């Protein structure tokens, strides 16, 4: 948790959060996003957006890994979004499963 409080991590996360918020606001203004999309949006942000942001920063050192990063993140995200979109679980199940599945997905590299 101390690592998350460092400016070197907070700045990109804050910029990404502001960008995501602006995108959500714009989509809502055009009628393309509503509060019913909140769960999927949070899931996407946690599994794809923020993780990919840091992976791409490291990919500069290894250009061949960009394709692998894209495949890995998209496949994990697609499966999670499909499962959570297909069936609505009770709140307690989602509160327990979401961090657990995210942790497993992030450590599976």
C-alpha positions as a LaTeX table, in Angstrom:
\begin{tabular}{lrrr}
\hline
Residue & $x$ (\AA) & $y$ (\AA) & $z$ (\AA) \\
\hline
Unk1 & 0.00 & 0.00 & 0.00 \\
Unk2 & 2.91 & 2.35 & 0.62 \\
Unk3 & 3.97 & 1.89 & $-3.00$ \\
Unk4 & 0.62 & 3.21 & $-4.22$ \\
Unk5 & 1.14 & 6.44 & $-2.29$ \\
Unk6 & 4.28 & 7.35 & $-4.23$ \\
Unk7 & 3.89 & 10.20 & $-6.74$ \\
Unk8 & 5.50 & 8.15 & $-9.50$ \\
Unk9 & 2.49 & 5.79 & $-9.34$ \\
Unk10 & $-0.18$ & 8.24 & $-8.23$ \\
Unk11 & 0.29 & 10.61 & $-11.16$ \\
Unk12 & $-0.35$ & 8.04 & $-13.95$ \\
Unk13 & $-3.21$ & 6.48 & $-11.97$ \\
Unk14 & $-4.80$ & 9.88 & $-11.39$ \\
Unk15 & $-4.45$ & 10.81 & $-15.06$ \\
Unk16 & $-5.93$ & 7.46 & $-16.12$ \\
Unk17 & $-8.80$ & 7.87 & $-13.65$ \\
Unk18 & $-9.53$ & 11.38 & $-14.92$ \\
Unk19 & $-9.43$ & 10.13 & $-18.51$ \\
Unk20 & $-11.77$ & 7.24 & $-17.71$ \\
Unk21 & $-14.11$ & 9.61 & $-15.89$ \\
Unk22 & $-14.16$ & 11.98 & $-18.86$ \\
Unk23 & $-14.89$ & 9.09 & $-21.22$ \\
Unk24 & $-17.71$ & 7.83 & $-19.01$ \\
Unk25 & $-19.17$ & 11.33 & $-18.76$ \\
Unk26 & $-19.02$ & 11.77 & $-22.55$ \\
Unk27 & $-20.60$ & 8.38 & $-23.19$ \\
Unk28 & $-23.35$ & 9.18 & $-20.70$ \\
Unk29 & $-24.05$ & 12.51 & $-22.40$ \\
Unk30 & $-24.61$ & 10.67 & $-25.70$ \\
Unk31 & $-26.77$ & 8.04 & $-24.03$ \\
Unk32 & $-24.21$ & 5.26 & $-24.49$ \\
Unk33 & $-23.45$ & 4.67 & $-20.80$ \\
Unk34 & $-25.69$ & 4.37 & $-17.74$ \\
Unk35 & $-25.33$ & 3.35 & $-14.10$ \\
Unk36 & $-26.25$ & $-0.21$ & $-15.06$ \\
Unk37 & $-22.85$ & $-0.39$ & $-16.78$ \\
Unk38 & $-20.99$ & 0.46 & $-13.57$ \\
Unk39 & $-19.97$ & $-3.10$ & $-12.66$ \\
Unk40 & $-18.62$ & $-3.82$ & $-16.14$ \\
Unk41 & $-16.85$ & $-0.45$ & $-16.21$ \\
Unk42 & $-15.10$ & $-1.07$ & $-12.88$ \\
Unk43 & $-14.16$ & $-4.57$ & $-13.96$ \\
Unk44 & $-12.73$ & $-3.29$ & $-17.22$ \\
Unk45 & $-10.80$ & $-0.51$ & $-15.51$ \\
Unk46 & $-9.26$ & $-2.88$ & $-12.96$ \\
Unk47 & $-8.41$ & $-5.71$ & $-15.34$ \\
Unk48 & $-7.56$ & $-3.92$ & $-18.54$ \\
Unk49 & $-7.05$ & $-0.19$ & $-18.34$ \\
Unk50 & $-4.79$ & 0.25 & $-15.31$ \\
Unk51 & $-2.93$ & $-3.03$ & $-15.75$ \\
Unk52 & $-2.29$ & $-2.38$ & $-19.43$ \\
Unk53 & $-1.08$ & 1.13 & $-18.69$ \\
Unk54 & 1.77 & $-0.24$ & $-16.56$ \\
Unk55 & 2.46 & $-3.19$ & $-18.87$ \\
Unk56 & 2.81 & $-0.91$ & $-21.90$ \\
Unk57 & 5.24 & 1.29 & $-19.98$ \\
Unk58 & 7.42 & $-1.79$ & $-19.47$ \\
Unk59 & 6.94 & $-2.94$ & $-23.07$ \\
Unk60 & 9.15 & $-0.11$ & $-24.33$ \\
Unk61 & 12.10 & $-2.16$ & $-23.12$ \\
Unk62 & 10.76 & $-5.34$ & $-24.77$ \\
Unk63 & 9.00 & $-4.47$ & $-28.04$ \\
Unk64 & 8.19 & $-8.11$ & $-28.83$ \\
Unk65 & 6.09 & $-8.39$ & $-25.67$ \\
Unk66 & 3.45 & $-5.84$ & $-26.72$ \\
Unk67 & 1.51 & $-8.45$ & $-28.69$ \\
Unk68 & 1.67 & $-10.89$ & $-25.78$ \\
Unk69 & 0.47 & $-8.23$ & $-23.33$ \\
Unk70 & $-2.46$ & $-7.40$ & $-25.58$ \\
Unk71 & $-3.46$ & $-11.05$ & $-26.00$ \\
Unk72 & $-3.18$ & $-11.80$ & $-22.29$ \\
Unk73 & $-5.13$ & $-8.80$ & $-21.07$ \\
Unk74 & $-7.83$ & $-8.98$ & $-23.72$ \\
Unk75 & $-8.39$ & $-12.69$ & $-23.14$ \\
Unk76 & $-8.67$ & $-12.30$ & $-19.34$ \\
Unk77 & $-10.90$ & $-9.26$ & $-19.68$ \\
Unk78 & $-13.14$ & $-10.93$ & $-22.26$ \\
Unk79 & $-13.68$ & $-13.97$ & $-20.04$ \\
Unk80 & $-14.37$ & $-11.90$ & $-16.90$ \\
Unk81 & $-16.74$ & $-9.53$ & $-18.68$ \\
Unk82 & $-18.56$ & $-12.46$ & $-20.29$ \\
Unk83 & $-19.01$ & $-14.29$ & $-16.97$ \\
Unk84 & $-20.11$ & $-11.22$ & $-15.03$ \\
Unk85 & $-22.37$ & $-10.04$ & $-17.83$ \\
Unk86 & $-23.98$ & $-13.43$ & $-18.27$ \\
Unk87 & $-25.07$ & $-13.86$ & $-14.69$ \\
Unk88 & $-25.63$ & $-11.44$ & $-11.84$ \\
Unk89 & $-24.20$ & $-12.81$ & $-8.63$ \\
Unk90 & $-25.23$ & $-11.76$ & $-5.11$ \\
Unk91 & $-23.31$ & $-8.73$ & $-3.83$ \\
Unk92 & $-21.29$ & $-10.70$ & $-1.26$ \\
Unk93 & $-20.15$ & $-13.16$ & $-3.95$ \\
Unk94 & $-19.04$ & $-10.32$ & $-6.22$ \\
Unk95 & $-17.26$ & $-8.49$ & $-3.39$ \\
Unk96 & $-15.27$ & $-11.63$ & $-2.60$ \\
Unk97 & $-14.79$ & $-12.96$ & $-6.12$ \\
Unk98 & $-13.76$ & $-9.74$ & $-7.87$ \\
Unk99 & $-10.55$ & $-9.07$ & $-5.91$ \\
Unk100 & $-9.72$ & $-12.78$ & $-5.89$ \\
Unk101 & $-10.15$ & $-13.22$ & $-9.64$ \\
Unk102 & $-8.27$ & $-9.99$ & $-10.32$ \\
Unk103 & $-5.38$ & $-11.13$ & $-8.13$ \\
Unk104 & $-5.26$ & $-14.50$ & $-9.88$ \\
Unk105 & $-5.38$ & $-12.86$ & $-13.30$ \\
Unk106 & $-2.60$ & $-10.41$ & $-12.45$ \\
Unk107 & $-0.29$ & $-13.05$ & $-10.98$ \\
Unk108 & $-0.88$ & $-15.53$ & $-13.78$ \\
Unk109 & 1.87 & $-14.10$ & $-15.99$ \\
\hline
\end{tabular}
